[in-house]
């Protein structure tokens, strides 16, 4: 690889050789070789066994996914730990903390997410994982201190949540700003605004797409609060969604990993590589999701005890376990396909699909089943699962019918256009 093949380095403010070495370090783990002719790629595929290709692709995928799983599970456990401490204070306390953690806290990621994504793009996912683990340890310790020792109750849980999240944000920012990425962050520069409008358009579409997904089940919590015997129903639903969210950190890690892998392969003009990366990611995530789905079905009568010993809550969670297992199974595929959409630049299409499937189909269907047929929380959740199922089906059809070679050409043109503009 020489400098002529990397035009986007031409205006880099370091020396050419230093920038070139940095680029090599950032790319060496991800893209497959670039084949200029179709025969070379066909020969490569033909003389490489399927098992070896799967192993190589899985290694590249898990290089991103592994640390991301640790980071995401640690961050989500900070929320779950707060709910677990609240659940042993009482049903009302669990309901209050659950609404705060699942709805209000969901709006506070404006600082954390950009820092995480920046470090992941610099192949610093391990740093994100370590900082997340430290923040989790701090949050659990302070929860025990404030709730069990100092008897501060719900206020103590809120204090420990605040402290844990700020440790995470300050840790990531400190690593970034104090020299953790010297070749890509040397302080603020006006060059950061280069290509800002294109970035805003892409980010807006991606933000709408992801926000519509996150708000979907937040709305389920708010609707459940208006049911009869809402306290028990809300506690049970929150427990189920907390378990689902815990497991969802794995598919969300695949969402990030798949987006990186597909984008790298398309950027390397390797359409077949992008297609194969998609197949490996979806298959792996589906297998993991099936495993957790079976665990939920096997231990359906014991799940609630992590959060509460209240027998009415335990019985309600037991009833909802089949819906929880179904949701886990669908969500093992849907985020990965969304990652393909992000990696391929289909964010706008994904946003429209989410609006239609979630808010024009799933949500009205859930409300109709919950109130018209008097199925309560079971009907609401079942209807919303229907929206997720349709969305997954549409994304799968789009992915299967995708012309990957054409997408690779489009990605190459986008990179060239961006490089010429800086």
C-alpha positions as CSV (number, residue, x, y, z in Angstrom):
1,X,0.0,0.0,0.0
2,X,1.4,3.4,-1.0
3,X,0.4,7.0,-0.4
4,X,-1.2,7.3,-3.9
5,X,-3.8,4.8,-2.8
6,X,-4.8,6.8,0.2
7,X,-5.7,10.2,-1.2
8,X,-7.5,11.3,2.0
9,X,-4.1,11.6,3.7
10,X,-2.9,14.3,1.4
11,X,-3.8,17.3,3.7
12,X,-3.0,15.5,7.0
13,X,-1.1,17.8,9.3
14,X,1.5,15.2,10.2
15,X,4.3,14.0,8.0
16,X,3.2,11.8,5.1
17,X,5.1,8.8,6.4
18,X,3.8,9.2,9.9
19,X,0.2,9.4,8.6
20,X,0.7,6.5,6.3
21,X,1.9,4.3,9.2
22,X,-1.1,5.4,11.3
23,X,-3.4,4.4,8.5
24,X,-1.9,1.0,8.2
25,X,-2.3,0.4,11.9
26,X,-5.9,1.3,11.8
27,X,-6.8,-0.8,8.8
28,X,-4.6,-3.9,9.2
29,X,-7.1,-5.9,11.3
30,X,-10.2,-5.3,9.2
31,X,-10.3,-5.2,5.4
32,X,-9.6,-8.2,3.3
33,X,-7.1,-7.8,0.4
34,X,-8.3,-5.6,-2.4
35,X,-8.7,-7.5,-5.7
36,X,-8.5,-5.4,-8.8
37,X,-9.8,-8.2,-11.0
38,X,-12.6,-10.6,-10.6
39,X,-10.5,-13.7,-11.4
40,X,-8.2,-13.1,-8.5
41,X,-11.1,-12.8,-6.0
42,X,-12.7,-15.9,-7.5
43,X,-9.4,-17.8,-7.2
44,X,-9.0,-16.7,-3.6
45,X,-12.6,-17.9,-2.7
46,X,-12.2,-21.2,-4.6
47,X,-8.9,-22.2,-3.0
48,X,-9.9,-21.2,0.6
49,X,-12.0,-23.7,2.5
50,X,-15.3,-22.5,3.9
51,X,-14.2,-23.3,7.5
52,X,-11.1,-21.2,7.1
53,X,-13.0,-18.3,5.6
54,X,-15.5,-18.4,8.5
55,X,-12.6,-18.6,11.0
56,X,-10.8,-15.6,9.4
57,X,-14.0,-13.5,9.2
58,X,-15.1,-14.4,12.8
59,X,-11.6,-13.4,14.0
60,X,-12.0,-10.0,12.4
61,X,-15.6,-9.6,13.7
62,X,-14.8,-10.6,17.3
63,X,-11.8,-8.2,17.3
64,X,-14.5,-5.5,17.4
65,X,-17.4,-7.3,19.0
66,X,-15.5,-8.9,22.0
67,X,-14.5,-5.6,23.7
68,X,-17.7,-4.0,22.7
69,X,-19.7,-6.8,24.5
70,X,-17.7,-6.2,27.7
71,X,-18.2,-2.4,27.5
72,X,-21.9,-2.6,26.7
73,X,-22.7,-5.3,29.3
74,X,-20.8,-3.3,31.9
75,X,-22.6,-0.1,31.1
76,X,-26.0,-1.8,31.1
77,X,-25.3,-3.6,34.3
78,X,-25.0,-0.2,35.9
79,X,-28.7,0.3,35.2
80,X,-29.7,-3.2,36.2
81,X,-27.7,-3.0,39.4
82,X,-29.7,0.1,40.4
83,X,-32.9,-1.7,39.7
84,X,-31.8,-4.8,41.6
85,X,-31.0,-2.7,44.7
86,X,-34.4,-0.9,44.4
87,X,-36.3,-4.1,44.0
88,X,-35.2,-5.3,47.4
89,X,-36.4,-2.1,48.9
90,X,-40.0,-2.6,47.7
91,X,-42.2,-2.8,44.7
92,X,-42.9,0.9,44.6
93,X,-39.2,1.7,44.7
94,X,-38.5,-0.7,41.9
95,X,-41.2,0.9,39.7
96,X,-39.9,4.4,40.4
97,X,-36.2,3.5,39.7
98,X,-37.2,1.4,36.6
99,X,-39.0,4.4,35.0
100,X,-36.0,6.6,35.7
101,X,-33.5,4.1,34.4
102,X,-35.4,3.0,31.3
103,X,-36.8,6.3,30.2
104,X,-35.0,9.3,31.7
105,X,-31.5,7.9,31.8
106,X,-31.9,7.0,28.1
107,X,-31.5,10.7,27.2
108,X,-28.1,11.2,28.8
109,X,-25.8,9.5,26.4
110,X,-24.9,12.6,24.3
111,X,-21.4,12.7,25.7
112,X,-20.7,9.0,26.2
113,X,-21.7,7.6,22.7
114,X,-19.5,9.9,20.6
115,X,-16.5,9.1,22.8
116,X,-17.1,5.4,22.5
117,X,-17.6,5.5,18.8
118,X,-14.4,7.6,18.3
119,X,-12.3,5.2,20.3
120,X,-13.8,2.2,18.5
121,X,-12.9,3.7,15.2
122,X,-9.3,4.0,16.4
123,X,-9.3,0.3,17.4
124,X,-9.4,1.3,21.0
125,X,-12.4,-0.9,21.9
126,X,-10.4,-2.5,24.7
127,X,-10.0,0.9,26.4
128,X,-13.7,1.4,26.3
129,X,-14.2,-2.0,27.9
130,X,-11.7,-1.4,30.7
131,X,-13.2,2.0,31.6
132,X,-16.7,0.6,31.5
133,X,-15.7,-2.2,34.0
134,X,-14.1,0.3,36.3
135,X,-17.3,2.5,36.2
136,X,-19.4,-0.6,36.9
137,X,-17.3,-1.5,40.0
138,X,-17.6,2.1,41.3
139,X,-21.3,2.1,40.8
140,X,-22.0,-1.3,42.5
141,X,-19.7,-0.4,45.4
142,X,-21.4,3.0,45.9
143,X,-24.9,1.4,45.6
144,X,-24.0,-1.0,48.4
145,X,-22.6,1.9,50.5
146,X,-25.5,4.3,50.0
147,X,-28.3,1.8,50.1
148,X,-27.2,-1.1,52.4
149,X,-24.8,0.8,54.8
150,X,-26.0,4.4,54.9
151,X,-29.7,3.6,54.3
152,X,-30.2,6.4,51.8
153,X,-32.9,4.5,49.9
154,X,-33.8,5.6,46.4
155,X,-31.8,8.8,46.7
156,X,-28.7,6.7,47.3
157,X,-29.4,4.7,44.1
158,X,-29.7,7.9,42.1
159,X,-26.4,9.2,43.6
160,X,-24.6,5.9,42.8
161,X,-26.0,6.0,39.2
162,X,-24.8,9.5,38.7
163,X,-21.3,8.8,40.0
164,X,-20.9,5.6,37.9
165,X,-21.9,7.3,34.6
166,X,-19.7,10.3,35.2
167,X,-16.7,8.0,35.9
168,X,-17.3,6.4,32.6
169,X,-17.6,9.7,30.6
170,X,-14.7,11.4,32.3
171,X,-12.5,8.2,31.9
172,X,-13.2,8.0,28.2
173,X,-12.7,11.8,27.7
174,X,-9.5,11.8,29.7
175,X,-8.0,9.0,27.7
176,X,-8.9,10.7,24.4
177,X,-7.9,14.3,25.3
178,X,-4.7,13.4,27.2
179,X,-2.9,11.6,24.4
180,X,-4.5,8.2,24.1
181,X,-4.9,8.7,20.3
182,X,-2.0,11.0,19.3
183,X,-2.2,10.4,15.6
184,X,-5.9,11.3,15.3
185,X,-6.5,13.7,18.2
186,X,-3.9,16.5,18.8
187,X,-6.3,19.0,20.1
188,X,-9.2,21.0,18.6
189,X,-8.7,22.1,15.0
190,X,-10.9,24.0,12.5
191,X,-10.4,21.0,10.1
192,X,-12.9,19.1,12.3
193,X,-15.6,21.0,10.4
194,X,-14.5,19.8,7.0
195,X,-17.4,17.9,5.4
196,X,-19.6,18.8,8.3
197,X,-22.8,19.0,6.3
198,X,-22.4,15.5,4.8
199,X,-21.7,14.2,8.3
200,X,-24.8,15.9,9.8
201,X,-27.0,14.4,7.1
202,X,-25.7,10.9,7.6
203,X,-25.7,11.2,11.4
204,X,-29.3,12.6,11.4
205,X,-30.6,9.6,9.5
206,X,-28.7,7.2,11.7
207,X,-29.8,9.0,14.8
208,X,-33.5,8.8,13.8
209,X,-33.2,5.2,12.9
210,X,-31.6,4.2,16.2
211,X,-33.8,6.5,18.3
212,X,-37.0,5.0,16.9
213,X,-35.8,1.6,18.0
214,X,-34.8,2.7,21.5
215,X,-38.1,4.6,22.1
216,X,-40.2,1.7,21.0
217,X,-40.0,-0.3,24.2
218,X,-39.8,2.8,26.3
219,X,-43.3,3.6,25.1
220,X,-44.3,0.1,26.2
221,X,-43.3,1.0,29.7
222,X,-45.3,4.2,29.6
223,X,-48.4,2.4,28.3
224,X,-48.1,-0.3,30.9
225,X,-48.2,2.4,33.6
226,X,-51.8,3.1,32.6
227,X,-53.1,-0.5,33.1
228,X,-55.0,-1.7,36.1
229,X,-52.7,-2.9,38.9
230,X,-50.0,-1.0,37.1
231,X,-47.4,-1.3,39.9
232,X,-47.2,-5.1,39.6
233,X,-47.4,-5.0,35.8
234,X,-44.8,-2.4,35.5
235,X,-42.4,-4.2,37.9
236,X,-42.8,-7.5,35.9
237,X,-42.4,-5.8,32.5
238,X,-39.3,-3.9,33.7
239,X,-37.7,-7.1,34.9
240,X,-38.3,-8.7,31.6
241,X,-37.1,-5.7,29.6
242,X,-34.0,-5.5,31.9
243,X,-33.1,-9.1,31.1
244,X,-33.8,-8.5,27.5
245,X,-31.7,-5.4,27.5
246,X,-28.9,-7.3,29.2
247,X,-28.9,-9.9,26.5
248,X,-29.4,-7.2,23.8
249,X,-25.9,-5.8,24.6
250,X,-24.5,-8.8,22.6
251,X,-26.6,-8.1,19.4
252,X,-25.8,-4.4,19.8
253,X,-22.1,-5.2,19.9
254,X,-22.7,-7.2,16.7
255,X,-24.5,-4.1,15.4
256,X,-21.3,-2.1,15.8
257,X,-19.0,-4.9,14.6
258,X,-21.1,-5.7,11.6
259,X,-21.3,-2.0,10.6
260,X,-17.5,-1.8,10.8
261,X,-16.9,-5.0,8.9
262,X,-19.4,-4.2,6.1
263,X,-18.1,-0.7,5.8
264,X,-14.5,-1.8,5.6
265,X,-15.2,-4.4,2.9
266,X,-17.3,-2.0,0.8
267,X,-14.6,0.6,1.2
268,X,-12.1,-2.0,0.0
269,X,-14.3,-2.6,-3.1
270,X,-14.9,-6.1,-2.0
271,X,-18.6,-6.8,-2.3
272,X,-18.4,-10.5,-1.8
273,X,-16.4,-9.9,1.4
274,X,-19.2,-7.6,2.7
275,X,-21.8,-10.2,1.9
276,X,-19.8,-13.0,3.6
277,X,-19.2,-10.7,6.7
278,X,-23.0,-10.2,6.9
279,X,-23.7,-13.9,6.8
280,X,-21.2,-14.7,9.5
281,X,-22.4,-11.9,11.8
282,X,-26.1,-12.8,11.4
283,X,-25.5,-16.6,11.9
284,X,-23.3,-16.0,15.0
285,X,-25.6,-13.6,16.7
286,X,-28.6,-15.8,15.9
287,X,-26.9,-18.8,17.5
288,X,-26.2,-16.8,20.6
289,X,-29.7,-15.5,20.7
290,X,-31.2,-19.0,20.4
291,X,-29.0,-20.1,23.4
292,X,-30.4,-17.3,25.6
293,X,-33.9,-17.8,24.4
294,X,-33.7,-21.4,25.6
295,X,-32.3,-20.3,28.9
296,X,-35.2,-18.0,29.5
297,X,-37.7,-20.8,28.7
298,X,-35.9,-23.2,31.0
299,X,-35.6,-20.8,34.0
300,X,-38.8,-18.9,33.4
301,X,-40.0,-19.3,37.0
302,X,-36.7,-18.1,38.5
303,X,-35.9,-15.0,36.5
304,X,-37.6,-12.5,38.7
305,X,-35.6,-13.4,41.9
306,X,-32.7,-11.3,40.6
307,X,-34.8,-8.2,41.1
308,X,-37.6,-9.0,43.5
309,X,-38.9,-11.6,45.9
310,X,-42.5,-10.3,45.7
311,X,-44.6,-13.4,44.7
312,X,-47.1,-11.4,42.6
313,X,-44.2,-10.0,40.6
314,X,-42.6,-13.4,40.2
315,X,-45.8,-14.9,38.9
316,X,-46.3,-12.0,36.4
317,X,-42.8,-12.4,35.1
318,X,-43.4,-16.2,34.7
319,X,-46.4,-15.4,32.4
320,X,-44.4,-12.9,30.4
321,X,-41.4,-15.3,29.9
322,X,-42.6,-16.7,26.6
323,X,-42.8,-13.1,25.1
324,X,-39.4,-12.4,26.6
325,X,-37.9,-15.4,24.9
326,X,-39.5,-14.5,21.5
327,X,-38.3,-10.9,21.8
328,X,-34.7,-12.2,22.5
329,X,-34.8,-14.4,19.5
330,X,-36.0,-11.6,17.1
331,X,-33.6,-9.1,18.6
332,X,-30.6,-11.4,18.0
333,X,-31.1,-10.8,14.2
334,X,-32.7,-7.4,13.9
335,X,-29.8,-5.2,15.3
336,X,-27.2,-7.1,13.1
337,X,-29.3,-6.4,10.0
338,X,-29.5,-2.7,11.2
339,X,-25.7,-2.8,11.5
340,X,-25.6,-3.9,7.8
341,X,-27.8,-1.0,6.9
342,X,-25.5,1.5,8.8
343,X,-22.4,0.0,7.3
344,X,-23.9,0.2,3.8
345,X,-25.2,3.7,4.2
346,X,-28.9,2.8,4.2
347,X,-29.7,4.8,7.3
348,X,-32.6,6.7,5.7
349,X,-34.2,3.5,4.5
350,X,-33.8,2.0,7.9
351,X,-35.5,5.1,9.5
352,X,-38.5,4.8,7.2
353,X,-38.8,1.0,7.9
354,X,-38.7,1.7,11.7
355,X,-41.4,4.3,11.5
356,X,-43.7,2.0,9.5
357,X,-43.1,-1.2,11.4
358,X,-42.9,0.2,14.9
359,X,-45.2,3.1,15.0
360,X,-47.7,2.5,12.2
361,X,-48.0,-1.2,12.7
362,X,-46.6,-2.6,16.0
363,X,-47.6,0.1,18.4
364,X,-51.3,0.4,17.2
365,X,-51.6,-3.4,17.1
366,X,-50.3,-3.7,20.7
367,X,-52.7,-1.0,22.0
368,X,-55.6,-2.7,20.1
369,X,-54.8,-6.1,21.5
370,X,-54.2,-4.8,25.0
371,X,-57.4,-2.9,25.4
372,X,-59.8,-4.2,22.8
373,X,-59.3,-7.8,23.6
374,X,-58.5,-7.0,27.3
375,X,-55.2,-8.9,27.1
376,X,-53.4,-6.3,29.1
377,X,-49.6,-6.3,29.1
378,X,-49.5,-9.6,27.2
379,X,-51.5,-8.2,24.3
380,X,-49.5,-4.9,24.2
381,X,-46.2,-6.7,24.1
382,X,-47.3,-9.3,21.6
383,X,-48.5,-6.7,19.2
384,X,-45.2,-4.8,19.4
385,X,-43.4,-8.1,18.8
386,X,-45.4,-8.3,15.6
387,X,-43.9,-4.9,14.5
388,X,-40.4,-6.2,15.3
389,X,-41.0,-9.3,13.3
390,X,-42.1,-7.4,10.2
391,X,-39.2,-5.1,10.5
392,X,-36.7,-8.0,10.7
393,X,-38.4,-9.6,7.7
394,X,-38.1,-6.5,5.6
395,X,-34.5,-5.9,6.5
396,X,-33.7,-9.5,5.7
397,X,-35.3,-9.3,2.3
398,X,-33.4,-6.0,1.5
399,X,-30.1,-7.6,2.6
400,X,-30.7,-10.8,0.6
401,X,-31.6,-8.9,-2.5
402,X,-28.7,-6.4,-2.2
403,X,-26.3,-6.1,-5.1
404,X,-23.1,-6.1,-3.1
405,X,-20.8,-5.3,-6.0
406,X,-22.8,-2.2,-6.8
407,X,-22.8,-1.1,-3.2
408,X,-19.0,-1.5,-3.2
409,X,-18.7,0.7,-6.2
410,X,-21.0,3.3,-4.6
411,X,-18.9,3.2,-1.4
412,X,-15.7,3.7,-3.4
413,X,-17.2,6.7,-5.1
414,X,-18.3,8.2,-1.8
415,X,-14.7,7.8,-0.4
416,X,-13.2,9.4,-3.5
417,X,-15.7,12.3,-3.4
418,X,-14.9,12.9,0.3
419,X,-11.2,12.7,-0.2
420,X,-11.3,15.2,-3.0
421,X,-13.3,17.6,-0.8
422,X,-10.7,18.0,1.9
